[in-house]
Amino acid sequence: MENKYIDRNYILDDEGNYLKIIGNQHDSESIVSYVKFYPSSYYNRYINGKPYGYNTFANRSFAILLPDQNRFKYSIYHGGVVTCTPRNKIDKIYDCREKLSQIWQERERYESTYVGSELIAFLSQIKNDIDFNYLGITASFLIDAFNEKSDIDLVCYGKNGFEMMSKVFKDYVTPYDGTNGISLYNRRMIYMSYTKYETLMKQEGRKLQGLTKNKNIHINCQCLWENAIDPLLNVEIYPIGEISCIAKICGDKDSIFSPALYDIEIASIIDGELNGVFNGFEKKITHLISYLGAYSCTFKEGEFVYIEGMLTSMKFEDGSIDYGIELSPWNTNKKYKAVLLN
């Protein structure tokens, strides 16, 4: 049976919540996920005729899902306490690839909507340049919750998918630069801690994102691991304490995908619960981990990055131990971040 519990697919639970799946590994009892749309009288859209609120932050799911304690758990594969959906509460799974195929087959229906018409126009332009087996759609289009203000959130799978969509975005999408860059900067500051404009635009310019040619609608494409096989599978991650540091990127081959994994070397410890007692331990910190797409395809080998995150131990299947820094989206203390320095 095909595994549907993979990164960026959606879940509908028995309470009417729509949740985004995070990562590709889950235990036998529940699926790590966070709320994107939830029934609410303070709504901004309707889904299947019912009013829904919209959530953009993983850590806000803790408040949305209270008081059900079965929705929170410590995940050894995600490095801390996360929100989740018990398997016995799942009503439906929404698959990104299947949905894009359905949209294309029923394109006349989507062409009648403002953003949907732009999606169909884009797919019509690129249909001869891509293999649709490597492409899907997530977020509001995945569950038909889109409206006139929605983005177009695509996903692609594996190196082949990334290479195909890199060419497509270069040929058919308007990049964020000049006056367009201000709108992207303002958009990112909602989700990320303050970052200098020039630095953020350099980071963001490496991602597959931009504006559609006709209506200037934000369109992006997140690259995911092919067959949901990523280097963090079966890696147990345990938090040690918060840390801020400057690190050099020593390897970026696993960074274009989500979850993203960078090889790093610590250049300087700035602050943290273990500040002053490292005594050379910092040389053992060799990984930067991000489960969300904000830091995928962002940094290049040889660059220096300022990092605020959670220092973790990483236990691999063979029993070996490495140490890394995770930019956990479930942290409720502050927003973790990684910022390019050069």
SULGI-V57034 format. One record per pair of residues at least 24 apart in sequence whose C-alpha atoms are under 7 Angstrom apart, sorted by the first residue. I is the first residue (numbers start at 1). J is the second residue. D is the distance in Angstrom with one decimal. If there is no record, write none. Layout:
<<I	J	D> <I	J	D>>
This chain:
<<4	95	6.8> <6	228	6.3> <8	138	6.4> <9	94	5.7> <9	95	5.2> <9	96	5.8> <9	138	6.8> <10	93	5.8> <10	94	5.0> <10	95	6.9> <11	90	6.7> <11	92	5.9> <11	93	4.8> <11	94	6.3> <12	90	6.1> <12	91	5.5> <12	92	5.1> <12	93	6.5> <13	89	5.4> <13	90	4.5> <13	91	5.1> <14	89	5.4> <14	90	6.1> <14	91	5.7> <22	291	7.0> <23	259	6.5> <23	291	6.6> <24	228	5.9> <25	233	6.3> <29	86	5.8> <29	87	5.8> <30	84	6.2> <30	85	5.3> <30	86	4.0> <30	87	4.9> <31	84	5.3> <31	85	5.2> <31	86	6.3> <31	87	6.7> <32	82	6.8> <32	83	6.1> <32	84	4.2> <32	85	6.5> <33	83	5.9> <33	84	4.8> <33	85	6.5> <34	58	5.5> <34	61	5.8> <34	83	5.8> <34	84	6.6> <35	61	5.5> <47	145	5.7> <58	329	5.8> <58	330	5.6> <59	329	6.4> <59	330	4.4> <59	331	6.4> <59	332	6.1> <76	236	5.1> <76	237	5.4> <76	238	6.5> <77	235	6.2> <77	236	5.0> <77	237	5.6> <78	237	6.3> <79	237	4.5> <79	238	5.0> <79	239	5.8> <80	238	6.9> <80	239	6.5> <82	330	6.2> <94	142	6.8> <96	136	4.6> <96	137	4.9> <96	138	5.5> <96	142	6.4> <97	135	6.1> <97	136	4.0> <97	137	6.5> <99	137	6.7> <99	142	6.0> <100	136	5.3> <100	137	5.5> <114	148	5.7> <115	148	5.8> <115	150	6.9> <119	152	6.9> <126	168	6.7> <130	164	6.0> <134	161	5.1> <135	161	6.9> <151	217	6.4> <151	218	5.2> <151	219	5.9> <152	218	6.4> <152	219	4.7> <152	220	6.5> <153	219	6.0> <153	220	5.3> <153	221	6.0> <154	220	6.0> <154	221	4.4> <154	222	6.4> <155	221	4.9> <155	222	4.7> <155	223	5.7> <155	224	6.9> <156	221	6.6> <156	222	6.2> <156	223	4.8> <156	224	6.1> <157	223	5.6> <157	224	4.9> <157	225	5.7> <157	226	4.9> <158	223	6.8> <158	224	6.2> <158	225	5.1> <158	226	4.2> <162	223	6.0> <166	208	6.6> <169	208	6.5> <173	210	5.8> <173	211	5.8> <173	212	5.4> <173	213	6.1> <174	210	5.4> <174	211	5.0> <174	212	6.2> <174	213	6.2> <175	210	4.6> <175	211	6.5> <176	210	5.5> <192	335	6.8> <192	337	7.0> <193	335	6.3> <193	337	6.7> <199	340	6.3> <203	298	5.2> <203	299	6.9> <204	298	6.8> <206	297	6.4> <206	298	6.1> <207	297	6.0> <207	298	6.9> <222	293	6.8> <223	256	6.6> <223	257	4.9> <223	258	6.4> <224	257	4.9> <224	258	5.1> <225	257	5.9> <225	258	6.7> <234	316	6.9> <234	317	6.3> <235	314	6.3> <235	315	5.6> <235	316	4.8> <235	317	6.5> <236	314	5.6> <236	315	5.0> <236	316	6.6> <237	312	6.3> <237	313	5.7> <237	314	4.7> <237	315	6.5> <238	312	5.3> <238	313	5.2> <238	314	6.6> <239	310	6.4> <239	311	6.0> <239	312	4.4> <239	313	6.6> <240	311	5.4> <240	312	5.2> <241	273	5.8> <241	310	5.7> <241	311	5.4> <242	272	5.3> <242	273	6.0> <242	309	5.8> <242	310	4.5> <242	311	5.8> <243	271	5.8> <243	272	4.1> <243	273	6.8> <243	308	5.9> <243	309	5.7> <243	310	6.0> <243	311	6.1> <244	269	6.4> <244	270	5.4> <244	271	5.1> <244	272	6.0> <244	307	5.5> <244	308	4.3> <244	309	6.5> <245	269	4.4> <245	270	4.9> <245	271	6.9> <245	306	5.9> <245	307	5.4> <245	308	6.8> <246	304	6.8> <246	305	5.6> <246	306	4.6> <246	307	6.2> <247	304	5.6> <247	305	5.4> <247	306	6.5> <248	302	6.3> <248	303	5.7> <248	304	4.4> <248	305	6.3> <249	300	6.6> <249	301	4.9> <249	302	5.4> <249	303	5.5> <249	304	6.2> <250	301	5.2> <250	302	6.0> <251	301	5.3> <252	300	6.0> <252	301	5.8> <255	296	5.4> <255	297	5.3> <256	296	5.3> <256	297	4.1> <257	296	6.0> <258	291	6.2> <258	292	6.5> <258	293	5.9> <258	296	6.1> <259	290	5.8> <259	291	4.4> <259	292	6.4> <260	289	5.9> <260	290	5.2> <260	291	6.4> <260	296	5.4> <261	287	6.7> <261	288	5.7> <261	289	4.9> <261	290	6.7> <262	287	5.5> <262	288	5.0> <262	289	6.7> <263	287	4.7> <263	288	6.4> <264	288	6.6> <284	322	6.9> <284	323	6.1> <285	323	4.6> <285	324	5.1> <286	323	6.1> <286	324	5.7> <287	323	6.6> <287	324	4.3> <287	325	6.3> <288	324	5.6> <288	325	4.9> <288	326	6.0> <289	325	6.1> <289	326	4.6> <289	327	6.2> <290	326	6.0> <290	327	5.3> <290	328	6.8> <303	342	6.3> <304	340	6.3> <304	341	5.5> <304	342	6.2> <305	338	6.3> <305	339	5.4> <305	340	4.6> <305	341	5.3> <306	338	5.5> <306	339	5.1> <306	340	6.4> <306	341	6.6> <307	337	5.8> <307	338	4.4> <307	339	6.5> <308	336	5.2> <308	337	5.3> <308	338	6.4> <309	336	5.1> <309	337	6.7>>
